[in-house]
């Protein structure tokens, strides 16, 4: 895909492109170790951290939603951090199990 940049490595760049997405990390199918994967592993292993992170994410979600007027369209975008989306999606997916 044109928008994906080649990954640089210690040998000067191989031109290899990672095709994994944040959804792949959420689904447990990442191609490489990333900060996002480490974050999810940390919150899964520590219930106190997960609870605190969830409250923080919900607070940021609320702050963003308070910026959106009541008359907005259902398709209007809201800007959220990937960390918050991943955490909340992970929590919701665990409830589906």
Phi, psi and omega per residue, in radians:
X1 nan 2.475 -3.045
X2 -1.136 -0.575 -3.078
X3 -1.376 -0.137 3.137
X4 -1.581 2.266 -3.138
X5 -1.607 2.573 3.077
X6 -1.091 2.573 3.131
X7 -1.517 2.228 3.118
X8 -1.500 2.421 3.082
X9 -2.197 -3.109 -3.057
X10 -1.133 -0.323 -3.115
X11 -1.587 0.181 3.079
X12 1.772 0.139 3.077
X13 1.788 2.119 -3.102
X14 -1.694 -0.259 -3.053
X15 1.407 -0.018 3.131
X16 -1.223 2.353 -3.135
X17 -1.925 2.220 3.050
X18 -1.364 2.281 -3.131
X19 -1.834 -0.049 -3.141
X20 -1.181 2.615 -3.133
X21 -2.081 3.048 3.065
X22 -1.062 -0.571 3.093
X23 -1.109 -0.679 3.099
X24 -1.064 -0.700 3.110
X25 -1.136 -0.786 3.126
X26 -1.063 -0.640 -3.125
X27 -1.460 -0.017 3.102
X28 1.437 0.398 -3.122
X29 -2.184 0.858 -3.135
X30 -1.306 2.710 3.096
X31 -1.545 -0.422 -3.119
X32 -2.587 2.970 3.120
X33 -1.433 2.228 -3.102
X34 -2.316 2.942 3.063
X35 -1.054 -0.650 3.138
X36 -1.104 -0.762 3.104
X37 -1.129 -0.737 3.100
X38 -1.084 -0.717 3.125
X39 -1.060 -0.829 -3.135
X40 -1.125 -0.672 3.107
X41 -1.136 -0.721 3.130
X42 -1.102 -0.779 -3.117
X43 -1.258 -0.515 3.087
X44 -1.200 -0.563 -3.071
X45 -1.555 -0.120 -3.060
X46 -2.404 1.693 -3.100
X47 -1.008 -0.626 3.128
X48 -1.160 -0.735 3.095
X49 -1.134 -0.722 3.129
X50 -1.064 -0.774 3.135
X51 -1.100 -0.795 3.137
X52 -1.124 -0.750 3.132
X53 -1.142 -0.645 3.126
X54 -1.150 -0.774 3.095
X55 -1.074 -0.732 3.120
X56 -1.101 -0.763 3.138
X57 -1.131 -0.734 3.104
X58 -1.125 -0.616 3.069
X59 -1.114 -0.746 3.110
X60 -1.190 -0.664 3.093
X61 -1.071 -0.788 3.120
X62 -1.060 -0.779 -3.141
X63 -1.042 -0.707 3.122
X64 -1.196 -0.723 -3.138
X65 -1.189 -0.514 3.086
X66 -1.210 -0.320 3.088
X67 -1.416 -0.317 -3.056
X68 -1.571 2.212 3.128
X69 -1.172 2.667 -3.129
X70 -1.066 -0.449 -3.088
X71 -1.519 0.172 -3.112
X72 -1.133 2.797 3.058
X73 -1.441 2.719 -3.136
X74 -1.146 -0.368 -3.140
X75 -1.658 0.044 -3.136
X76 -1.179 2.412 -3.106
X77 -1.335 2.690 3.021
X78 -2.250 2.324 -3.099
X79 -1.548 2.103 3.112
X80 -2.252 2.713 3.052
X81 -1.312 2.504 3.094
X82 -1.007 -0.706 3.127
X83 -0.974 -0.792 -3.123
X84 -1.185 -0.749 3.135
X85 -1.100 -0.776 -3.134
X86 -1.100 -0.777 -3.123
X87 -1.100 -0.842 -3.114
X88 -1.180 -0.670 3.087
X89 -1.133 -0.701 3.121
X90 -1.083 -0.753 3.120
X91 -1.081 -0.763 -3.140
X92 -1.169 -0.699 -3.140
X93 -1.163 -0.603 3.106
X94 -1.155 -0.526 3.106
X95 -1.250 -0.384 -3.135
X96 -1.388 -0.314 -3.083
X97 -1.207 nan nan
